[in-house]
Amino acid sequence: MPETSVTNEDIIEVTRQLGRPARDILAIAARCVCGRPLVVKTKPRLDNGTPFPTLYYLTQPAATAAVSTLEASGYMVELQDLLQTDSDISAAYSAAHLQYLAEREAIEVVEEITDFSAGGMPTRVKCLHALIGHSLAKGEGVNPIGDLALKALEWSPEVCRCV
């Protein structure tokens, strides 16, 4: 599903999902099959002046819980090893990093986060929430590590678990 504009209902839902006020959302980057927000696209500099490198932010509670479980399982070490041994994956991950930076900088250049994308790109696997959010927002084939982690989840974007 392509990126969509943000409605007042989306802000209310993201606030509910996060358990805190939603802030500085530019668009809904991915939606659940039921239509609720799954991933938000956030300003590179928050309205309070804080640099915010995570352009794509996973918000849906069942998804974030599943990603936390996957991170706790040690799967990131496996992905980090793959990144070090598979030159094709490494090259695609570097390309994902550059695409991420270009997209964010097209919105706003924030000097404090120049060359810093999200999730450890381009050389580390640090945050699966960010990497999976990127994959859900941009679609399969853009972020290989996010794609692999998404496939490893005990959660699917094809099944609504919003309520």
N, C-alpha and C positions, 0 to 999 in steps of 0.2 A: 504494500500500500504506500503510495507516495506521501511525502510530507504535506501536512495540512495546516491551515491557520488555526489559531487558538481561540476557543470560545469561552464565554464566562463559565459554562458548564465544565469545560476542560480544567479551568483553574480550580474550580471547586473540587473536582475529582482528584486532581494531582495533590491538592492540599490534604484531602482525605487519605490518599495513598501514602503520602510522606509523613503525615502526622504533624505537619508544620506548614506555615503559609508557603505556597508556591511562589517562586521569585524569578523574575527576569526571563520568562519563557518566550522564545521567539516563534516557535512552531511545535506542533506535535509531529515528531519524526517517525513514529511508528505507533500503530494502534492495535489493541487486542482485536480478535475476531468479532467481539461484541461491540466494538467501536470506541471503547474507553482508551485513554492514553496509556501507552506502554513505555515509550521513550520520548522524552522532551528534548528539544534543541534549545540550549541556554546561551544567553549573551556571554561573550568572552570577558567582559568586565561587568560585574554586577552593579546595580544602581548605587550601592553604597561605596563603590570604588574598588572593591576587591577583585583582583584578577581571578578568572574562573576558567581553567584550561579545558574542563570537561564539556565539550560542545554537546555531546549526546549523553543524557542522564537517564538511566533505567529507573522507572518509578513504580511499576506494578508490583505489589507486595509478594505475590506468589513467585514471580520471576526473580525478584531480588533475593528471596529466601532460598530458592533453588540454586542460584549462583553462589550465595554464601556457603551452602552445603558443598558445592563442587570445589570451591576454593579451599575449604577446610579438609577436603579429602586428599590434598596434595597434588591435584591434577595440574596445577600451575608449574610444578617442577618438571613434569612430563612434557608440557608444552615448551618450557624453557629449554629443555634438552633437545627437543625437536627443532627449535629455532636455531640452535647451535650446530646441528648436524645436517640439516636439510637446506641447501642453498636456494632452492626454489621458494620454499616457505619464507626464508629469511628475506629474499628479494621482494616478494609480494608484501610482506609485513612492512618493509621499508617504504614501499610504494603507498601502502595504506597510511602510513605516518605522514608522508608528503601531501597526500590528498587531504587528510584531516587538517593539516596546517593551512593549506591553501584555502580550504572552505572556511575555516575559522577567521583567517586574516581577510577574507573577502567581506566579512561582517565588520570586523574591527581589528586593527593591529594593536596588540597589548604588549608593550615592550618587555614587561616582566616575565611573560610566558613564551616569548619568541623561541622557536625550535623545540618547545615542550608540547607534545600532543596529549595523549592520555593512555592509561593502562600499561605504561612501560615502553610503548613504541619508541624507537624502532628496534631496540636491542634486548629489551627485557619483557617478561610477562609479569606484570605487577598487579593489575586489577581487572579481573574478568568481568565485573559489572560494566566497566567502561568499554571493554573490547566487545562484549556481547551487545551492548547498547549501540555501538558503531555498526556491527553486523546487522542488527535488526533495522536500523535506520537506513542503511545504504544498500542492503540486500546481499545475498550470497555472492562471494567472489571478490569483494573489496578488501576484507580483513580476514586473512586465512586463520589466524589464531582465534579471533572471535567466532568464526564459522565453526571451527573444530570444537570449541567450548560449548557453543550453542547446541551442537549435535550430541554432546556428552551429558547435557542436562536431563534431569528427571522432571522436566517441564517442557511444554511445547507451546509456541505461539499460535498453534492451530487449535488449541483447546482453551476456552475461557475459564479462568479461575479467579475472576475479579470479585466475586461476591462471597 
